[in-house]
Amino acid sequence: MSPLANQIEKLEQELGTGLFLRLNNEVRPTLYGARVVERAGRLLNNAQKIRDTATEFRDPETVPLTVGMNPTLAPYLTGYLSEPFSSLFPWMRVTLVEGLPENMLRMVDDHLLDMALAAKINSSATLDFTSIWSEPLFLALRKGHPLCTLPSITPEDAPPYDFIRLTHCFGYELEVRLPKQDGSSRISKGFDLTTLRFESICRHICRSDDCTIVSALAAEQREPNLCCFGS
């Protein structure tokens, strides 16, 4: 008996059932043996994937990175990220994902995102947070809006009738000080814009008397007729 046949026979004895049918001129797997071969193939394939992953992690630049950003950052931050990553880590594949802060934190916790950029007020008992920059918020208005004549403005001074407050919170501390929309403050406007994407709202503001809050990063790349004052 060959060494391989001897090992197979020992395995069958250990398992308590046959792996192969041994006929006069043919040897073929039993039904159980075929299932064992199938599962063994998957195990070998996964083992190779583990080796391939180890090869990737020996070279950090080849490990893919997935970064989450909320809609108030995504349209304006991609350029800041793409240039340094392309220069410093040319072989790294970076995937940017846009979503609401609470959803992104959940995705980080579930290992669907490697990291997420979110406002400081967002929190999670299972995640670590590192502050990487700070910036003021602004009230975004069209140029020529009456409020543009003011040297400064506070969140409480934002006009409830013209203020577009998004249905979701982005985690900025002063959001609690902004006008609450009670369903009647903008009802005569005729258009409910609160479910639009942030960038769409900014473009709408350029041609209306409406206003909303934007981060300094967004204000820096604002439309030509968007006037922003510190809040």
C-alpha positions in Angstrom: 0.0 0.0 0.0 1.4 3.4 -0.9 2.0 6.0 1.8 -0.9 8.2 0.5 -3.3 5.3 0.5 -2.2 4.4 4.0 -2.8 8.0 5.2 -6.3 8.0 3.6 -7.2 4.7 5.3 -6.1 6.0 8.6 -8.2 9.1 8.1 -11.2 7.0 7.2 -10.8 5.0 10.4 -10.6 8.2 12.4 -13.7 9.6 10.8 -15.6 6.4 11.0 -16.8 6.4 7.4 -15.3 5.8 3.9 -14.0 8.6 1.8 -13.6 6.6 -1.4 -15.3 3.7 -3.2 -12.6 1.2 -4.3 -13.8 -0.8 -7.2 -11.9 -3.3 -9.5 -10.7 -0.7 -12.0 -11.8 2.5 -10.4 -11.5 4.6 -7.2 -14.0 7.4 -6.7 -15.2 9.6 -3.8 -18.2 8.5 -1.8 -20.9 11.1 -1.3 -19.3 12.0 2.0 -15.9 12.0 0.4 -17.0 14.4 -2.3 -18.2 16.8 0.4 -15.0 16.5 2.3 -13.0 17.3 -0.9 -15.2 20.3 -1.6 -14.7 21.7 1.9 -11.0 20.9 1.9 -10.7 22.9 -1.4 -12.3 25.9 0.3 -10.0 25.6 3.3 -6.9 25.5 1.0 -8.3 28.5 -0.9 -8.8 30.5 2.3 -5.3 29.5 3.5 -3.9 31.0 0.3 -5.9 34.1 0.9 -4.4 34.4 4.3 -0.9 34.1 2.8 -1.8 36.8 0.2 -3.1 39.1 2.9 0.1 38.7 4.9 2.0 39.7 1.8 -0.1 42.8 1.5 0.4 43.8 5.2 4.1 43.4 5.0 4.0 46.4 2.6 1.6 48.9 4.2 1.3 50.9 1.0 -0.6 48.1 -0.7 -3.2 47.8 2.0 -6.5 49.4 0.9 -7.9 52.2 3.0 -11.6 53.1 3.3 -12.5 56.6 4.7 -16.0 57.8 5.6 -17.0 61.5 5.3 -20.2 63.3 6.0 -22.0 65.3 3.2 -20.8 68.7 4.6 -17.2 67.6 4.1 -17.1 65.1 1.2 -17.6 67.7 -1.7 -14.8 69.8 -0.4 -12.3 67.5 1.2 -11.6 65.0 -1.6 -9.0 67.2 -3.2 -7.2 67.7 0.1 -6.9 63.9 0.5 -6.3 62.7 -3.0 -3.2 64.8 -3.6 -1.1 63.9 -0.5 -2.2 60.2 -0.7 -1.2 60.0 -4.4 2.1 61.6 -3.6 3.0 59.7 -0.4 1.3 56.4 -1.0 1.1 55.9 -4.8 0.3 52.2 -4.5 -2.4 52.5 -1.9 -6.1 52.3 -3.0 -8.2 54.8 -1.1 -12.0 54.5 -1.2 -14.0 57.5 0.0 -17.5 56.8 1.3 -20.1 59.6 2.0 -22.7 59.1 4.7 -24.3 60.5 7.8 -22.1 60.5 11.0 -24.2 58.0 13.0 -24.1 55.6 10.0 -20.4 56.0 9.5 -19.6 55.4 13.1 -21.6 52.2 12.9 -19.7 51.1 9.8 -16.3 51.8 11.6 -17.5 49.7 14.5 -18.5 46.9 12.1 -15.1 47.1 10.3 -16.8 48.3 7.0 -14.8 51.5 7.2 -11.2 51.9 8.4 -11.9 55.4 9.7 -14.4 58.2 9.4 -14.1 62.0 9.6 -16.9 63.4 11.9 -17.5 66.4 14.1 -16.1 66.2 17.6 -19.5 66.1 19.3 -20.2 62.6 17.8 -19.3 59.8 20.1 -19.2 56.1 20.6 -18.3 54.0 23.6 -16.5 51.4 21.4 -14.5 53.8 19.2 -11.4 56.0 19.6 -11.5 59.7 18.4 -8.5 61.8 17.5 -8.8 65.5 16.8 -7.0 66.4 13.5 -8.3 69.9 12.8 -10.7 72.6 14.0 -12.7 75.1 12.0 -15.4 77.7 12.6 -18.9 77.5 11.1 -20.4 80.2 8.9 -23.9 81.3 7.9 -24.1 81.0 4.1 -26.0 83.7 2.3 -26.2 85.0 -1.2 -24.2 88.2 -1.9 -26.4 91.2 -1.4 -28.5 89.5 1.3 -29.5 92.1 4.0 -27.7 90.1 6.7 -24.4 90.5 4.7 -24.2 94.1 6.1 -23.7 92.8 9.7 -20.1 92.5 11.0 -21.0 89.2 12.7 -24.0 87.0 13.5 -24.9 84.5 16.1 -26.8 81.2 15.6 -29.8 82.7 17.4 -29.9 85.5 14.9 -30.4 83.2 11.9 -33.8 84.0 10.4 -36.2 81.0 11.1 -38.3 81.7 8.0 -35.3 81.6 5.6 -33.1 79.1 7.4 -32.8 75.6 5.9 -32.1 73.2 8.7 -31.3 69.7 7.5 -33.3 66.8 8.9 -30.2 65.1 10.2 -27.6 66.4 12.6 -23.9 66.6 11.6 -22.7 66.9 15.2 -21.6 70.5 15.4 -21.9 72.0 18.9 -23.8 75.1 17.9 -26.5 73.2 16.0 -28.6 73.2 19.2 -28.6 77.0 19.1 -29.9 77.3 15.5 -33.6 78.0 14.7 -35.9 75.0 15.1 -38.2 74.4 12.2 -41.6 73.7 13.6 -43.4 72.9 10.3 -44.9 76.4 10.0 -41.8 78.6 9.8 -41.2 77.7 6.1 -44.6 76.4 5.1 -45.4 79.4 2.9 -42.1 78.8 1.0 -43.8 76.1 -1.0 -40.6 74.0 -1.4 -39.2 71.6 1.2 -35.4 71.5 0.6 -34.3 69.8 3.8 -33.9 66.4 2.2 -31.6 67.7 -0.6 -27.9 67.0 -0.6 -25.8 69.6 1.2 -24.2 70.7 -2.1 -27.5 71.2 -3.7 -28.7 73.4 -0.9 -25.6 75.6 -1.2 -26.3 76.1 -4.9 -29.9 76.9 -4.2 -28.9 79.5 -1.6 -26.8 81.4 -4.3 -30.1 82.3 -6.0 -32.5 82.8 -3.1 -32.9 84.5 0.3 -32.5 81.2 2.1 -29.5 80.4 4.3 -27.8 77.5 6.1 -24.6 76.8 8.0 -21.4 75.7 6.3 -18.0 74.7 7.6 -14.9 76.9 7.0 -13.7 74.2 4.5 -16.9 74.6 2.5 -16.9 78.4 2.8 -13.3 78.4 1.4 -14.6 76.7 -1.8 -17.9 78.5 -1.9 -19.8 79.7 -5.0 -18.8 83.2 -6.2 -22.1 84.7 -5.0 -22.1 83.0 -1.6 -21.4 85.4 1.3 -20.3 83.7 4.6 -20.0 85.4 8.0 -18.6 83.9 11.1 -21.1 82.5 13.5 
